[in-house]
Amino acid sequence: MENREKTIIRTSIIGIIGNIILVAFKALVGFIAGSVSIIMDAINNLTDALSSVITIIGTKLSNKRANKKHPYGYGRIEYVTSTLIAMLILFAGGSAIYESINSIIDHFQNDTLPDFKIYSFIIIGSAIVIKIFIGLFFRHQGNKVNSESLKASGLDALFDSILSLSTLIGAILAYTLNIYVEGYLGILIGLFIIRSGFEVLRESLSSIIGERFDKEIVTNIKKDINQIPGVLGSYDLILNSYGPNKNIGSVHIAVSDSLTAKEIQDIEKSISGLMYEKYNTIMTVGVYAENNDEESLTIKHEINSILKDYPLVLQIHGFYLDKKKMTVTFDLVISFDDLDPLKTINEIQDKIKSKFNKYEFIIQFDQDFSLS
């Protein structure tokens, strides 16, 4: 975790230094040439430097120790910083459109054109190369350490390089052909930047709300748990993210009803250790006892036959036949696509009772947290 924090901070500092240099050179060229687009490009780079500062602050805060008020830690602050960066991206896009419209109005009213020099093109061209490097570097580091803030900043930087490219094209056309296009290019790029901002905002807000974990991760976790001796199956896997690499979850496992409490405890400890060491997850383990006598298998087989008519029933588990209480209990995982899962359960229950009327069937409805 410490290496992750250092990587994010180091990358952000590189971004701050690079953007401050770009701000200085672009602002100088913009004021000398009288180019609104280059001045706005410089301001945009200033917001990029600010976003890197926000990333550093967010990373520091997210690694604060858990306490009584926030026992799950502060990891989700990183998602908040991504939201703030998205707001900066939207501001930059809106500002680019606003200033571009003013530039177009000024051009038609006063027939003004920026006065570019050769060195202006060299500086703008160099700025494009630097922004592409910063964008790719941030994206690479963000993917490497799973930082939404770095990935958002990287995407912003790549869009900025396109904005700078449009500025360069406008400058060349104004210098060589005396044609005004920078205002129109600024509006077009501003719209692209706003779209980028909304995408970053959508991603960060989705993380704050809580997303389904990647199917590959869920599959690997269940595979690892099922390989532990004594585990007959793993179900009801729930994972809650409290920031990158900070998860708390729960899972039910099926075990033979002949195991002792000590044997079950050993299995539970093995699962908890595995989840903490390999998946950075604090895991609570529940237990389903299974019996596999002939009558139990017959009833279970018949239930599975009935469930073939219900494609939105994704899984049956936790099956147990209690002959003393004359009850059969099991859980059904039903897809979110089923708009009336309780109706589905009642239908299934009626069909089962018609075949095995001497037992009471208790069916538990489970949400589809990690299957589909």
C-alpha positions as CSV (number, residue, x, y, z in Angstrom):
1,M,0.0,0.0,0.0
2,E,2.9,2.3,0.8
3,N,4.5,1.7,-2.7
4,R,1.1,2.5,-4.3
5,E,0.9,5.8,-2.4
6,K,4.4,6.8,-3.3
7,T,3.7,6.0,-7.0
8,I,0.6,8.1,-7.1
9,I,2.3,11.0,-5.3
10,R,5.5,10.8,-7.5
11,T,3.4,10.7,-10.7
12,S,1.3,13.6,-9.6
13,I,4.4,15.7,-8.8
14,I,5.8,15.0,-12.2
15,G,2.5,16.1,-13.7
16,I,2.5,19.3,-11.6
17,I,6.0,20.3,-12.7
18,G,5.3,19.5,-16.4
19,N,2.0,21.5,-16.4
20,I,3.5,24.5,-14.6
21,I,6.2,24.7,-17.3
22,L,3.6,24.5,-20.0
23,V,1.5,27.2,-18.3
24,A,4.4,29.6,-18.3
25,F,5.4,29.1,-21.9
26,K,1.8,29.0,-23.3
27,A,0.7,32.1,-21.4
28,L,3.8,34.0,-22.6
29,V,3.1,33.1,-26.3
30,G,-0.7,33.7,-25.9
31,F,-0.2,37.2,-24.5
32,I,2.4,38.2,-27.1
33,A,0.4,36.8,-30.0
34,G,-2.9,38.0,-28.7
35,S,-4.4,34.5,-29.0
36,V,-7.3,33.6,-26.8
37,S,-7.1,29.9,-27.7
38,I,-3.5,29.7,-26.4
39,I,-4.2,31.6,-23.2
40,M,-7.2,29.3,-22.6
41,D,-4.9,26.3,-23.3
42,A,-2.5,27.7,-20.6
43,I,-5.4,28.0,-18.1
44,N,-6.4,24.4,-19.0
45,N,-2.9,23.3,-18.1
46,L,-3.2,25.1,-14.8
47,T,-6.4,23.2,-14.0
48,D,-4.4,20.0,-14.8
49,A,-1.8,21.0,-12.2
50,L,-4.5,21.6,-9.7
51,S,-6.0,18.2,-10.4
52,S,-2.7,16.6,-9.6
53,V,-2.6,18.5,-6.3
54,I,-6.1,17.2,-5.6
55,T,-4.9,13.7,-6.4
56,I,-2.0,14.0,-3.9
57,I,-4.3,15.3,-1.2
58,G,-6.9,12.6,-1.8
59,T,-4.2,9.9,-1.7
60,K,-2.9,11.1,1.6
61,L,-6.3,11.4,3.1
62,S,-7.4,8.0,1.8
63,N,-4.6,6.3,3.6
64,K,-5.5,7.7,7.0
65,R,-6.0,5.0,9.7
66,A,-9.5,3.7,10.3
67,N,-11.1,5.1,13.5
68,K,-14.3,4.8,15.5
69,K,-16.2,7.1,13.2
70,H,-15.0,5.5,10.0
71,P,-14.1,1.9,10.9
72,Y,-13.7,0.9,7.2
73,G,-11.0,3.5,6.6
74,Y,-10.9,6.5,4.1
75,G,-10.1,4.6,0.9
76,R,-13.2,5.9,-0.9
77,I,-11.9,9.5,-0.8
78,E,-10.0,8.6,-4.0
79,Y,-13.3,8.2,-5.7
80,V,-14.3,11.7,-4.4
81,T,-11.1,13.2,-5.8
82,S,-11.9,11.6,-9.2
83,T,-15.2,13.4,-9.1
84,L,-13.5,16.7,-8.4
85,I,-11.1,16.1,-11.3
86,A,-14.1,15.4,-13.5
87,M,-15.5,18.8,-12.5
88,L,-12.2,20.4,-13.5
89,I,-12.4,18.7,-16.9
90,L,-15.9,19.9,-17.4
91,F,-14.9,23.4,-16.3
92,A,-12.0,23.4,-18.8
93,G,-14.3,22.2,-21.6
94,G,-16.9,24.8,-20.8
95,S,-14.3,27.6,-20.6
96,A,-12.8,26.6,-23.9
97,I,-16.3,26.8,-25.6
98,Y,-17.1,30.1,-23.9
99,E,-13.8,31.8,-24.9
100,S,-14.0,30.3,-28.4
101,I,-17.4,31.9,-28.9
102,N,-16.1,35.2,-27.7
103,S,-13.1,34.9,-30.0
104,I,-15.5,34.2,-33.0
105,I,-17.6,37.3,-32.1
106,D,-14.5,39.4,-31.8
107,H,-13.2,38.2,-35.2
108,F,-16.4,39.1,-37.0
109,Q,-16.8,42.4,-35.2
110,N,-13.2,43.6,-35.5
111,D,-11.7,41.3,-38.1
112,T,-8.9,40.4,-35.6
113,L,-6.4,37.7,-36.1
114,P,-3.6,36.5,-33.7
115,D,-0.1,37.6,-34.5
116,F,2.0,34.4,-34.4
117,K,5.8,34.1,-34.6
118,I,7.8,31.0,-35.7
119,Y,8.8,30.3,-32.1
120,S,5.1,30.1,-31.2
121,F,4.7,27.0,-33.3
122,I,7.8,25.4,-31.8
123,I,6.5,26.0,-28.3
124,I,3.0,24.7,-29.0
125,G,4.4,21.7,-30.9
126,S,6.6,20.8,-27.9
127,A,3.7,21.3,-25.6
128,I,1.7,18.7,-27.5
129,V,4.5,16.1,-27.3
130,I,4.8,16.8,-23.5
131,K,1.1,16.5,-22.9
132,I,0.9,13.2,-24.8
133,F,3.8,11.9,-22.7
134,I,2.1,13.0,-19.5
135,G,-1.2,11.5,-20.5
136,L,0.2,8.1,-21.4
137,F,2.4,8.1,-18.3
138,F,-0.5,8.9,-16.0
139,R,-2.7,6.3,-17.7
140,H,0.0,3.6,-17.4
141,Q,0.7,4.4,-13.7
142,G,-3.0,4.6,-13.0
143,N,-3.6,1.2,-14.4
144,K,-0.6,-0.1,-12.6
145,V,-1.7,0.9,-9.1
146,N,-5.5,1.0,-9.8
147,S,-5.9,4.7,-9.2
148,E,-9.0,6.3,-10.7
149,S,-7.6,9.7,-10.1
150,L,-4.4,9.1,-12.1
151,K,-6.4,7.5,-14.9
152,A,-8.8,10.4,-15.0
153,S,-5.9,12.9,-15.1
154,G,-4.2,10.9,-17.9
155,L,-7.3,11.0,-20.0
156,D,-7.6,14.7,-19.4
157,A,-4.0,15.2,-20.5
158,L,-4.6,13.3,-23.7
159,F,-7.6,15.4,-24.5
160,D,-5.5,18.5,-23.7
161,S,-3.0,17.4,-26.3
162,I,-5.8,17.3,-28.9
163,L,-6.8,20.8,-27.8
164,S,-3.3,22.0,-28.2
165,L,-3.1,20.4,-31.6
166,S,-6.2,22.3,-32.7
167,T,-4.6,25.5,-31.4
168,L,-1.5,24.7,-33.5
169,I,-3.5,24.1,-36.6
170,G,-5.4,27.3,-36.1
171,A,-2.2,29.2,-35.6
172,I,-0.6,27.8,-38.7
173,L,-3.6,28.7,-40.8
174,A,-3.7,32.2,-39.4
175,Y,0.0,32.6,-40.0
176,T,0.2,31.1,-43.5
177,L,-3.2,31.7,-45.1
178,N,-4.6,34.5,-42.9
179,I,-7.6,32.3,-42.2
180,Y,-9.5,32.3,-38.9
181,V,-10.5,28.9,-37.6
182,E,-9.2,28.7,-34.0
183,G,-12.6,29.7,-32.4
184,Y,-14.5,26.9,-34.3
185,L,-11.8,24.3,-33.5
186,G,-12.0,25.5,-29.8
187,I,-15.7,24.8,-29.7
188,L,-15.3,21.4,-31.2
189,I,-12.5,20.3,-28.9
190,G,-14.4,21.9,-25.9
191,L,-17.3,19.5,-26.6
192,F,-15.0,16.5,-26.7
193,I,-13.5,17.6,-23.4
194,I,-16.9,17.9,-21.8
195,R,-17.8,14.4,-23.0
196,S,-14.6,13.2,-21.4
197,G,-15.5,14.9,-18.2
198,F,-18.9,13.3,-18.0
199,E,-17.3,9.9,-18.6
200,V,-14.9,10.4,-15.7
201,L,-17.7,11.6,-13.6
202,R,-19.9,8.6,-14.4
203,E,-17.0,6.2,-13.5
204,S,-16.3,7.9,-10.2
205,L,-19.9,8.2,-9.1
206,S,-20.5,4.6,-10.1
207,S,-17.6,3.6,-7.8
208,I,-19.0,5.6,-5.0
209,I,-22.5,4.0,-5.4
210,G,-20.9,0.5,-5.5
211,E,-20.4,-1.7,-8.5
212,R,-20.4,-5.4,-9.1
213,F,-16.9,-6.8,-8.9
214,D,-15.2,-8.0,-12.1
215,K,-16.4,-11.4,-13.0
216,E,-12.9,-12.8,-13.4
217,I,-12.0,-11.8,-9.8
218,V,-15.2,-13.4,-8.5
219,T,-14.5,-16.6,-10.5
220,N,-10.9,-16.8,-9.2
221,I,-12.0,-16.3,-5.6
222,K,-14.6,-19.0,-5.8
223,K,-12.1,-21.3,-7.5
224,D,-9.5,-20.8,-4.7
225,I,-12.1,-21.3,-2.0
226,N,-13.5,-24.5,-3.5
227,Q,-10.0,-25.9,-3.6
228,I,-9.7,-25.8,0.2
229,P,-10.2,-29.3,1.6
230,G,-13.6,-29.8,3.1
231,V,-15.3,-27.1,1.0
232,L,-18.1,-28.6,-1.2
233,G,-19.0,-25.3,-2.8
234,S,-18.9,-21.5,-2.3
235,Y,-22.0,-19.3,-2.6
236,D,-23.4,-15.8,-1.8
237,L,-20.1,-14.1,-2.4
238,I,-20.5,-10.4,-1.5
239,L,-17.6,-7.9,-1.9
240,N,-17.7,-4.3,-0.8
241,S,-14.9,-2.0,-1.9
242,Y,-13.8,0.7,0.6
243,G,-11.1,2.1,-1.8
244,P,-8.6,0.4,-4.1
245,N,-7.3,-2.9,-2.6
246,K,-9.5,-2.3,0.5
247,N,-12.3,-4.9,0.5
248,I,-14.7,-6.4,3.1
249,G,-16.8,-9.3,2.1
250,S,-18.7,-12.4,3.1
251,V,-19.2,-15.9,1.6
252,H,-21.2,-19.0,2.4
253,I,-19.5,-22.4,2.0
254,A,-21.1,-25.8,1.8
255,V,-19.7,-28.6,4.0
256,S,-20.7,-32.0,5.0
257,D,-23.1,-32.1,8.0
258,S,-20.8,-34.7,9.5
259,L,-17.9,-32.3,10.2
260,T,-17.1,-31.2,13.8
261,A,-17.1,-27.5,14.9
262,K,-13.3,-27.7,15.1
263,E,-13.0,-28.9,11.5
264,I,-15.3,-26.2,10.2
265,Q,-13.3,-23.6,12.1
266,D,-10.1,-24.8,10.5
267,I,-11.7,-24.4,7.1
268,E,-13.0,-20.9,8.0
269,K,-9.5,-19.8,9.1
270,S,-8.0,-21.1,5.8
271,I,-10.5,-19.1,3.8
272,S,-10.0,-15.9,5.8
273,G,-6.2,-16.2,5.5
274,L,-6.4,-16.8,1.8
275,M,-8.7,-13.8,1.2
276,Y,-6.6,-11.4,3.2
277,E,-3.2,-12.4,1.8
278,K,-4.2,-12.9,-1.9
279,Y,-7.2,-10.5,-2.4
280,N,-6.7,-7.8,0.3
281,T,-10.1,-8.7,1.6
282,I,-11.4,-9.2,5.2
283,M,-13.8,-12.1,4.7
284,T,-16.7,-13.4,6.9
285,V,-17.5,-17.0,6.3
286,G,-21.0,-18.6,6.8
287,V,-21.7,-22.3,6.6
288,Y,-24.3,-24.4,4.8
289,A,-24.5,-28.1,6.0
290,E,-25.3,-30.5,3.2
291,N,-26.7,-34.1,3.5
292,N,-26.3,-36.4,0.5
293,D,-28.5,-39.4,1.4
294,E,-30.6,-41.0,-1.3
295,E,-33.8,-39.2,-0.5
296,S,-32.1,-35.8,-0.4
297,L,-30.5,-36.4,-3.8
298,T,-33.9,-37.5,-5.3
299,I,-35.6,-34.4,-4.1
300,K,-32.8,-32.1,-5.2
301,H,-32.7,-33.8,-8.6
302,E,-36.5,-33.1,-9.0
303,I,-36.1,-29.5,-8.0
304,N,-33.3,-29.0,-10.5
305,S,-35.7,-30.4,-13.2
306,I,-38.3,-27.9,-12.2
307,L,-35.8,-25.0,-12.3
308,K,-35.0,-25.7,-16.0
309,D,-38.3,-23.9,-16.8
310,Y,-37.0,-20.7,-15.0
311,P,-33.9,-19.3,-16.9
312,L,-33.8,-16.3,-14.5
313,V,-33.1,-18.6,-11.6
314,L,-29.3,-18.6,-11.7
315,Q,-28.4,-21.0,-8.8
316,I,-29.7,-23.3,-6.1
317,H,-27.6,-23.9,-3.0
318,G,-27.7,-24.5,0.8
319,F,-29.9,-27.5,0.2
320,Y,-30.7,-29.4,3.4
321,L,-33.3,-32.1,4.3
322,D,-34.3,-32.2,8.0
323,K,-36.2,-35.4,8.5
324,K,-37.0,-34.7,12.1
325,K,-38.6,-31.3,11.4
326,M,-39.9,-32.6,8.0
327,T,-38.5,-29.5,6.3
328,V,-36.4,-28.9,3.2
329,T,-34.5,-25.6,3.0
330,F,-32.5,-24.1,0.2
331,D,-31.6,-20.7,-1.4
332,L,-32.4,-19.5,-4.9
333,V,-30.3,-16.9,-6.6
334,I,-32.6,-15.0,-9.0
335,S,-31.4,-12.5,-11.7
336,F,-32.1,-8.8,-11.4
337,D,-33.9,-9.2,-14.7
338,D,-36.8,-11.0,-12.9
339,L,-39.1,-8.2,-11.9
340,D,-41.2,-10.3,-9.5
341,P,-38.8,-12.9,-7.9
342,L,-41.2,-13.6,-5.0
343,K,-43.9,-14.7,-7.6
344,T,-41.3,-17.0,-9.2
345,I,-40.5,-18.5,-5.8
346,N,-44.1,-19.1,-5.0
347,E,-44.6,-20.9,-8.4
348,I,-41.6,-23.1,-7.8
349,Q,-42.7,-23.9,-4.3
350,D,-46.2,-24.9,-5.4
351,K,-44.7,-27.3,-8.1
352,I,-42.4,-28.9,-5.5
353,K,-45.1,-29.4,-3.0
354,S,-47.3,-31.1,-5.5
355,K,-44.6,-33.8,-5.8
356,F,-43.4,-34.0,-2.2
357,N,-46.3,-33.0,0.0
358,K,-45.1,-34.5,3.2
359,Y,-42.3,-31.9,3.6
360,E,-42.5,-28.2,4.2
361,F,-40.3,-26.4,1.7
362,I,-38.6,-23.2,2.9
363,I,-37.1,-21.2,0.0
364,Q,-34.8,-18.2,0.7
365,F,-34.5,-15.6,-2.0
366,D,-30.9,-14.4,-2.7
367,Q,-29.8,-11.4,-4.7
368,D,-27.6,-11.8,-7.7
369,F,-24.6,-10.0,-6.3
370,S,-21.8,-11.7,-8.1
371,L,-23.0,-14.4,-10.5
372,S,-24.1,-12.7,-13.8
